[in-house]
């Protein structure tokens, strides 16, 4: 049986022995319950510079996004890429091609990936739609996200966690806050902190909020993804970004060992600054990678246009621009996106195949689908690679 112990950031609550499935080491240690987050954190000049650099990189990314012919296309492409890597962090590994095919109208993939991926996408769509509708209450916002992930009614009680949960998957390193009243109370305390006045810079506040969601895990399903999605939602709510164009899960996945060690260090020592500095560097790195990606997408888009000499009808130009968001497509999707008939969509796709812009996917379950190899390669999660400072 664990004994209560504390750190400046929280305390470990003893766990009853009858909880099944909890790893023995964590059961002995107890569940970590964070203290209310501080209204101010003393940061070194070095960390302030790191936050300023990250903020500047985000600003440049936001400005670059609107340069594209269709900025919403980049937002959707980023959402899909973020979902793919976030799902991988939760143990669901799938290629970007498979994710994109699973979302095509009229396609029924022969794997279990589709329903899981759809729940991740649904959560993000719900959260950003709620922000657009003016929802500012954190409990209402994140509860709607959790309900969308689980596919249940927000008004129900099914979204709240009732069992113990731990961080680290098959390599657990921290038992999340006790389920029930303790995690619900901590979540409501956080909502008050989030909406209140603080002296903490916005990116530092986002970093602490992400840590909080990771260690409290108040919901029955999707807590890891929701903690990662929180970052994009909060950056949009704070006006730092105009949409989800920051695939943070890519950076977390590439730095997973250090990421987990930093969370554990904050829980053990209450060292908020080391976590904030680490998080700021991640924001800066991902922003720079995405800026490079936008430059490559612009060049690739122009190169594809050059392939279409003599074939630039209005529909062909519209379909080509939309390929940034949908580098995998089919006749039905093209028809629905652009308000044309399926026959016209088929003619457009055939012309794009003839020009070498699109390639056919003939194997099951991808029959009668197409992909743009140049754009798909750029949007894959192995390109661009991390940039150096």
N, C-alpha and C positions, 0 to 999 in steps of 0.2 A: 504494500500500500504506500502510495506517494505521500510525502509530507509537503505542506505548503512552503514555498520559497518564492522569492521575488527578485526582480531586477528593476532598474529605473524605468524600464519600458512596460513592465507588467508582472504577472505572477503565474506560477504553475499551480493549478487546482488539482487536488488528489482525484483520481479516477477510481470508481468502484470496480472491484475485481470481476464483477459479473458481465462487464461489457465484452462481448465476443468479437473477435477479429482484430482487436487493437494490438499492434506489435508489442511484445513483452517489454522491450526497452522503453518505449514511450509510455506504456501503461505504468511502469514504475516511476517514470519521471513526472507524469501528470500532464494536464492540458494547459496550454498557454493562453491566458486571458490578458489582452493588452490593457494598460491603463488609458484613460482619456488622453488623446493626443495634445501636445502642448500648443499654446497660442503664440508662442515665439520660440525660436531656436537660435542660439548664438552660433554663427557660422564664420569660418575663417575667410580672409580675403580670397584665398585660393578657391574655395568652394563657391563664393559669390561670383568669381570669374567664370567658373565652370557652368554655373546656372545662366550667366549672361551669354556665354558662347552657345549654350543649348537653345536659349530663347532666340538668339539671332539666327541660328540654323533653322529653327521652326518657322521664323518669319520669312526667310528666303524660300523655304519649301512651299509655304502658303502662297507666296507671290508667283512662284514658278508654276504652280498648279493651274492658275488661270490663263497661262500662256497657251495651253493645249486647246485645240479646236473644240473639244468637248470635255471640260473639267470633270463633269459628272462621270465620264467614262473611267477616268483615273481613280476616282473615289470608289467606284464599284469594283474595279480590278484590285485595288488595295484591300477592300473588304474581303474579297475571295482569297487573296494571298494570306491575309492575316488569319482567316478562318482555317486555312490549310495547315499553317504552322502551329496555331493554337491547338488545333485538334491533335496534332502530332505530340505536343507537350502532354496531352491527356492520354496518349497511347493509341491514337487513331492515325495510322500512317497511310497516306494516299498521295498520289501524284497530282499536280495541279491540273493536268489534262483530265484525270478522272473526276476531280471536283467539278470542273467546268461542264463536262459531259453530263454529270448527274443532275445539273440544273437546267438542262435543255428541255423545252416542252415536248412532250410525246415520247421521251426516252425513258426506259426503265432499266437502269443498270442491274446487272446480275450479281451485285454485292450488297453487303450491309452498310456500305459507306453512306449512301444517299440519305437515309433518315437521320443519321447522326450529323452529317454536314448541314442538312437543312435546319436542324435545331440551332446550330451555331450562327448561321446566317440570319435566321428568324430573330434571334436575340439581338443582334446588332441592328437589324432593320427596325425593330420595335423601339430600341433605345434612342436612335437618332430621329425617328419619327416623333417620339415623345418630346424631345428637345425642340424640334421644329414647331410642335403644337404649343410650346410655352411651358411645359412641365419643368418646374425648378425644384420641387421637393425631392430630396435624395431618396427617402424611403419609397415614395411612390414610383420614382424613376427606376431604381434598381429592382424593386419588386416586380414591376412590369417586365423588365428584362429577364428576371429569373422565371417568371411565369411563361414567357414566350419560349425560353429555352426548354422548359419542361413540357410545354404544350398543354398547360392547364389554365384555368380561370384565375386572374389576379385576385379576385375577391375571395378565393378559397384559402384554406390554411395549408395546402399541400406543398407550398413552396419552401417552408421553413424546415431546416435540418433537425432531425430527431435522433440521429446516431452520431457516434464519434467519427471524425475524419482527420486524416493526417496529410502533411505535405511531403512530397517526394515519391509518391507512387510505390514502386517496388523497392525503393531505397529510402524509406521514411526518415525524416530528420526533425520533425516537429509535429506534435499533436495539436490540432486546432482547438480553438476555444470550445468549452463544453457546450453541447447542444441545448436547445430550449431557452429558458429565461435568460441565462447568462449571455449567450451570443445575441439574442434579440435586444437586450438592454444595451450591450456594447454597440450594436449597429445603430440604435436610435441615438446614443451619445455621439457617435460619429456624424450622423446626419446633422445634429445641432452644431457640431464643430465645423462641418463643411460649409454650412450656410452662415456662420458667424464671422465676425471681424477678427482677423489675425494679422500679425506682423510678418508672416512667413511669405516669401516670394511664391508666385503661383506654381512654378515647376517643382519647388520643394514641397508645396502642399499636395500636389499630385503624387509625388513620390511617396509621401507618408500615407496618402489615401490608398495607394496601390498596396503598400505593405499591410495596412489594416485589413483590406478585403482578403488578402492572401491568408492571414493568420486567424481571422475570425470565421470566415466561411459560413455565413449565416443560412445559406440556402440548401435545399435538399439536393439539387442537381446543378452542375455547371459552374461551381465556385471558381475553379482555376481560370476558366475562360472569362467569367464575369469580372474577375479581378483585373485581367488584362484589358478587357473591353472598357472598363471604367476609365482607363487612361485616355483613350480616344474620346469618350463621352465628355470627360471633364475638360479636356483641351478645347473641345468644341463649345461646351457651355461657357467656358471662361473667355471665349473669343480669340484664343490663340491660333486655332485652325478653323477653316470654314467647313471642313468635312474630315472623314476618316482617310487620311493620306499618310498615316504613320504606322507601318506594320511592326509594332513593338515586339511581337512574339518571335520574329526573326532574330532579333538581338538576344532575347532571353534564351532561345534555343541554342544559339552559338556560344553563350556564356553561362550555361545552366549550372555548372558546378560552382562557379563563383557567385552566381545569383543566389543560390541556396545558402551558401556560406555567409553571404552578407545579411540575408534575412535572419539566419540563426544568430549572427553576431549582434544584430539589433535587439533581438529578443533577450539574449544573455546579458548584454552590457548596456543597453539603452543608448548606444552610440548612433544618434540620429544623423549626425553629419556624414559619417562614412557611407551610410546608405544613400543619402541625398546626392553626394558627390558621384557615387557609382551610377545612380539612376540618371543624373544629368549627362554623364558621359555617354550612356546608352542612347539617350534622346538625340544628342549631337551626332553620334555615329550613324544612327538610322536615318536622320534627316539628310545627312550628306550622301548616304547611299541612294536615297530616293531622289535627290537632286540629280545625281548622275544618271539614274534610271530615266528621269524625265527627258534629259538631254538625248539619251539613246533612243527613247521612244519617238521624239521629234524627228531625229535623223532617219529612223526606220520608216516612219509614216511618210516622209518625203520620198524616200527611196521606193516605197510601194506605189506612190502616186506616179512616179516616173515610169513604172512598169505598165501603167494604164493609158499610155499615149493612144489617143483615138477612141478610148472606151469610157470617157468620163461623163457618163450621163448623171443626172441628179441623184438617182437611186444608188448608183455605184459609188459615188462620192460619199453619200450618207452611210452606206454600209461599211465602207472602208474606214471612216472615222470611228464608227461604233466598235470596230474590231479591237480597239485598245481595251475596252471593257469586256468584250466577248470574243477573244481570239479563237474560241471554239464555238461553232454555231451550226444551225441547220435551217432548212427552208422555213419551218414554222416560226422559229424565233425571229428570223429576218422579216418575215411578213408581219408579225405582231409588233416588232419594234418600230417599223417604218410605215405601217399602214398601207401595205401593198398586198396583192393577192399572192397565194402560195406559188402560183405559176410564175408570176413576175419575180418572186424571190428565187425560184429555181433558175430562171434565166440569168439573174444577177450573179448568183453563186457560180454558174457555169462559166460566165465571162471572167470572173475572178480566178477560177481554176485555170482557164486558158492562159491568163496573164501571169500565172505563177504566184499569185498572191495567196490563194487558198489551196490546200491539199485535201483530198478526200480521206475520210476514215471509213474503211470498209469492214474491218473486223468487228465481231460482236463484242460488247453490246453497243458499239459506236456506229452502227450502220447508218448511212445517209446523213452523216455529220461531216463537218469540215473544220480545218484548223489553219491558222496563219502561223507558219513555223517561225518566221522572223520575230513576230510579236510574242508568241508563246515562249520562245527561248528567253527573251528579255524579262518577261513577267515571272519566269520560274524563280523559285526561291534559292537557286544556286547562282543566280546572276542578277544583280551585280554582287561580287564578293565584298566583304567589309573593306572600307577604305582606311587608310592610315591617317593618324592625326597630322 
